[in-house]
């Protein structure tokens, strides 16, 4: 489909740029949370932190409301990310346990 209005092509190009930025931001966030996972594993802390998660949901919902974004969507998005982060933290912790068992 090549015959689209110029303004549609421009809007799509903007969306493509935003999507690229989101991917880069998410990649950076996951690099940071991987580091957090290693810190938690070294100090034998649990992969999940329900109290922090509650605080983050409250904070993100407020930011969403201030930004004109549906806070329910923002909460769902955060939940999706946190679920994946916890899974990574569990894997990291298991790796630390496996390495410590190999040293005995």
Secondary structure, DSSP 8 states (H G I E B T S, - for coil): -----HHHHHHHHHHHHHHHHHHHHHHHHHHHHHHHHHHHHHTT--S--HHHHHHHHHHHHHHHHHHT--HHHHHHHHHHHHHHHHHHHHHHHHHHHHHHHHT-
